[in-house]
Amino acid sequence: MKKINILFFLTLIVFFTACKSKQSVVPQINTSKTKNTELIQKVRLNEPQFSTANVSKMSLYLNLDGRTFNVSASCKIRTDSAMHISIQPALGIEMFKLEITPDSILAFDKINKRLYATDFKLFEKKFGLTVNYFDLQSLISNRLFTVGSAEFREDKCTIEALDGLLSKIIYKNDKITQTSGINDQLRIQQTELKSNTSDYVMSVDYSEFSLIDGIVFPQKIKLKALSKKHAMNCDFSISRVVFNNRIGFSSIDPARYDRADINQLMKK
């Protein structure tokens, strides 16, 4: 069980070290003749917009360097404020919990009564990548973003047409090239983050879009991350989610846990 806890937190680390009725079809467009602003605005209009999300039932499959795990999970999001992710490997008992805000990341190992506390500066210190809470929120929420920016930088994006009716929205900074693949229904089908200084590539694929509480949201989210040292596949399958309802966060009292060094956790 300890290995599951460690691997789940490492999933978050790897995630950044680069870094129900079906939807109605949006009329197709000729992306080669559409201005950047027009395409981006239409994609943003199609994004899931919500103040809260309560994913009460979700399965998570993780393959990290050949080691595989299947666990149950849940996730609560209050937009731009906080997200809590709970892992229940067996019998619905919470074994591991992440409490994430724009300013902090708290990882609670409930079996061993240990707390690993850090913030998003960790990724810059360890990997030279400037990422933030809002990047993570956008990846989970199937939204456009420009990695490391406080706000979406439309002026820094370019459009590249693909075969058929697909397009790519591309954003680059000194360290990362970010590509968002747009499908013929003007929704984000894939987001890729590629390091400009190493062999690291991370991609997130979205599928099985369904209309729930008036919001079209992907029920399948597949994460892949590759480098010379590590290979990770992580599949999220959502079974039950409710949007825009009042949600409560049950925070854990840090005083009840022994503080542990996150650098030691990352070495395991």
Secondary structure, 3 states (H helix, E strand, C coil): CHHHHHHHHHHHHHHHCCCCEECCCCCCCCHHHCCHHHHHHHHHHHCCCCCEEEEEEEEEEEEECCEEEEEEEEEEEECCCEEEEEEECECCECCEEEEECCCCEEEEECCCCEEEEECCHHHHHHHCCCCCHHHHHHHHHCCCCCCCCCCCCHHHEEEEECCCCCEEEEEECCCEEEEEEECCCCCEEEEEEEECCCCCEEEEEEEEEEEECCEEEEEEEEEEEECCCCEEEEEEEEEEEEECCCCCCCCCCHHHCEECCHHHHHHC
